[in-house]
Amino acid sequence: MAKTSDSKFHRLQESLRLHIHRPSLSAILRQYGIPEGIVTIIQNLYKDNKSNVKINDMSGEWFEVVTGVRQGCTLSPFLFAIVLDWVLKKYWKIITDSWSIDKW
């Protein structure tokens, strides 16, 4: 049973990792009361990220990475958790605002 839930969580995490909009990440961190100095450090960590794809001995062209969190970074789970919490709170508000006693 744990494998199924772990798998679902991993898929959700991968989806968010690939689609976290970095300017939005900074705004969310500020909303959660993260000090501006720390937000700036995180912004600098993500500024001008480049990557390329290597297959065997061949390397592709370098490209800019503009979304997601850094793979293998110890800070990434923290950033993911904050963004996930923010998304779930927004989603929950939308759901609960649409509920009405009259609909029952």
C-alpha positions in Angstrom: 0.0 0.0 0.0 2.8 2.4 0.8 4.3 1.9 -2.6 1.1 3.2 -4.3 0.9 6.3 -2.2 4.7 6.9 -2.5 4.3 6.5 -6.3 1.4 9.0 -6.4 3.3 11.5 -4.2 6.4 11.1 -6.4 4.3 11.8 -9.6 2.8 14.9 -7.9 6.3 16.0 -6.8 7.7 15.5 -10.3 4.9 17.5 -11.8 5.3 20.4 -9.5 9.1 20.3 -9.8 8.9 20.7 -13.5 6.4 23.5 -13.4 7.3 25.7 -10.4 7.4 29.3 -11.8 10.4 30.8 -10.1 9.1 34.4 -9.8 6.0 32.9 -8.2 8.2 30.9 -5.8 9.8 34.1 -4.6 6.3 35.7 -4.0 5.1 32.6 -2.2 8.2 32.6 0.1 7.5 36.2 1.0 3.8 35.4 1.7 5.1 32.7 4.2 7.2 35.3 6.0 10.6 34.2 4.7 13.0 37.1 5.3 13.9 39.1 2.2 17.6 38.3 2.6 16.8 34.5 2.4 14.5 35.0 -0.6 17.3 36.9 -2.4 19.8 34.1 -1.7 17.3 31.6 -3.1 16.7 33.8 -6.2 20.5 34.0 -6.7 20.8 30.2 -6.4 18.3 29.9 -9.3 19.5 32.8 -11.4 21.1 31.9 -14.8 20.8 28.1 -14.5 21.9 26.3 -17.6 21.9 22.6 -18.5 22.6 20.3 -21.3 21.9 16.7 -22.2 24.7 14.2 -22.5 24.3 10.8 -24.2 27.4 8.6 -24.1 30.2 11.0 -25.0 28.1 13.5 -26.9 26.8 16.8 -25.3 23.9 18.8 -26.6 23.5 22.5 -26.7 23.3 24.4 -23.4 19.8 25.7 -22.5 18.4 27.9 -19.7 16.4 26.2 -17.0 13.6 28.6 -16.0 11.2 26.4 -14.0 11.4 23.8 -11.3 13.7 23.2 -8.3 17.3 22.0 -8.4 17.6 18.3 -8.4 19.6 17.0 -5.5 19.6 20.3 -3.7 18.9 20.0 0.1 16.7 23.1 -0.1 14.4 21.6 -2.8 12.1 19.6 -0.6 11.6 22.7 1.6 10.7 24.8 -1.4 8.5 22.0 -2.8 6.6 21.7 0.5 6.0 25.5 0.7 4.7 25.6 -2.9 2.5 22.5 -2.4 1.1 23.9 0.8 0.2 27.2 -1.0 -1.4 25.4 -3.9 -3.4 23.1 -1.7 -4.6 26.1 0.4 -5.7 28.0 -2.7 -7.4 24.9 -4.1 -9.2 24.2 -0.8 -10.5 27.8 -0.7 -11.8 27.5 -4.3 -13.6 24.2 -3.4 -15.0 25.4 -0.1 -16.1 28.7 -1.5 -18.2 26.9 -4.1 -20.0 24.8 -1.5 -23.3 26.0 -0.3 -25.9 24.8 2.1 -28.5 25.4 -0.6 -26.9 22.9 -2.9 -27.5 20.1 -0.4 
